Amino acid sequence: MSERHDAMSDRMARTLGWASLALGAAQLAAPRAVARISGVDDSPAARATIPLVGLRELLHAVALLGGQPAMGLWTRLAGDSADLTSLAGAMSGRTGWRRRRVVAVAGAVIAITAVDAYAAMRIRRSREQGHGKAEQWARGVMGLHAAITVKRPRPEVYRFWHDFENFPRFMVHVKSVRTSEDLSHWKVRGPMGKTVEWDAETVEDHRDELIAWCSAKSSFVPNGGSVHFTDAPGGRGTEVRVNLRYHVPGGKAGSVIARLLGEHPEQQVRDDLRRFKQVMETGEVVRSEGRSEGTRALRQALERRAQPVA
Amino acid sequence: MKANCWMGRNTVEVREVPDPKILNSRDAIVRITSTAICGSDLHLYDGYVPTMKKGDILGHEFMGEVVDVGPAVSNLRIGDRVVVPFPIACGNCTACDHDMYSLCENSNPNAGLAEKFMGHSPAGIFGYSHMLGGYPGGQAEYARVPFADVGPIKIENGLPDEKVLFLSDILPTGWMGAEMCDITPGDVIAVWGAGPVGQFAIASAYLMGAERVIAIDRFPYRLRIAERVGAETLNYEEVDVQDALLDITAGRGPDACIDAVGMEAHYGNPAVYAYDRTKQAARVETDRPYALREAIMACRNGGTVSVIGVYAGFLEKFPMGSLMNRSLTLKSGQCHVQRYLKPLLQRIKNGDIDPSFVITHRLPLQDAPRGYDLFKNKTDDCNKVILSA
């Protein structure tokens, strides 16, 4: 999936949007002229229909130019088939120059239909190849990315992360990690207090640079991740970039249910990284009385008042 | 213990709450001897700062005696007398390393929430909303002080609470307001807001060598205190501020302008005031920026506008054209208190400044609700309330 492919689809959609706008404007502003060119100026019904068709074209234009190209293309296709049906009707009742004009217009509409269909397929394909979070969600794969700068030397930051058993110190969802060689066993708090467990394998390990891991095939929640360490410029410490991906059980529905239960994965990863920074820089996770433990998205509702805990 | 709790708009109550406990190894517990109500507490009281919860303990200006320390605190001992800075700062991160303590990267456990409002998170602050950490404040008998090895400054016996309490916030805040003006000999400085922070900004500007300082307010009793520290005064309900400043500076405009008012400014023209007040009530804009608008318009070409009054969110009709075309410099920030503690304590000891001149009301902690009411409604010429536990 290349960026260029995607840009091309967008450009096609925009061009078709402008075409819809021009045609719609003409049909609304000069319905008689349009009727004459199309060879249907002898029918009062056709003359009455043309401004309505113009209005429809403007709606396509709104969708195509307003950031909903897929919707605009599919409504255009629907419009094309309606137009072809009415043009077929117009052909049967006419002879002479009028019939020739109707045939010419029908030919043009068939060509336009082909272009619309190609553009619609193209947009659809580019979406399926993984562009757009929504589409990824629909297939149940969540990808998360977060980054933070830690004011400690790179080898120290790498070493701390390299010991997965440290994770529960800053990842509030992780109950425990036990490691032996390249294998690790994870226990993680899931929604509704359920504990999820899996085995993971370290698949890449470049000293001071990169660690990547992946869960075993049998996992209930297949997941993997990587963390990259680079020097921040000008002695500002170490830049830590984390990528995580996991299959959510139940696909999109599962993700939505998890969110309703107060899980907000992007926020969780950012908060975990912030706690990682706190541990590295200050020695421990910084606590306040009001901050409830846990990373529920409904934190505001669950946050305690700012009073000492009894 | 007893603590003054925020119970909703315009309501505070002194309630019985649990005593604080050490939560982190660098914590200390302080038995509070003196605490104060800050003008910025009124923004919470008036309900303009988001993410407050019923029951939150207020207060960020406090001092007292250390009664417990965590295992990692080696510089403080039980019995030490300390003043506590209002921003909580770790001393380890890049911001602290650059003396930008109110931007500490580690002290706000709710940084994610602050990021949603402001893009990035500033430091945590005692008793100042959940967006800024959800820390209980210091209008109480005891408080837990995180990073006690970095923030609190020890005070020797002999200096009374009243002389050193304001090191916690308003004295360094006023000082930083003047410092951001980069004052050079001959400078005329205009200060919007002659409350305690404005009064300290005036005193600081003179200590830094300002030629003339002009105080702008509408309460005669505040302007009288400003006069006592040397300011010339303008009551904006009686004179046109722009005209008066043009006259005082012979058309140049003040070399620097300090906004010591912030988000709940008032305005001489009732129609204009009603317009912004309505939008603020409807939350179309969160802040009423008259003082800031006026400060920008008044400042001389190439001058500096220094903002120490608190703003919370968004404002309208910001005169960006004036700022940009006239090469103005806008500086701002919550005070980096830790940076100023030692030099200002020295100035207090030298007798350069005695901050206790701002105090008009001394109440027991129990009377905090009355203190808020007096301070908010400016009754009984209330300039500054201190509470003792």
Interface residues (C-beta under 8 A of the other chain):
Chain A: T149 K151 R236 G237 Q267 R270 D271 R274 K277 Q278 E281 T282 G283 E284 V286 R287 S288 E289 G290 R291 R299 Q300 E303 R304 R305 A306 Q307 P308 V309 A310
Chain B: A3 C5 V17 P18 D19 P20 K21 L23 N24 S25 R26 T51 K53 K54 G55 D56 I57 A72 C90 N92 C93 T94 D97 E105 N106 S107 P109 N110 A111 G112 L113 G124 G127 H130 G133 G134 Y135 P136 G137 R144 P146 F147
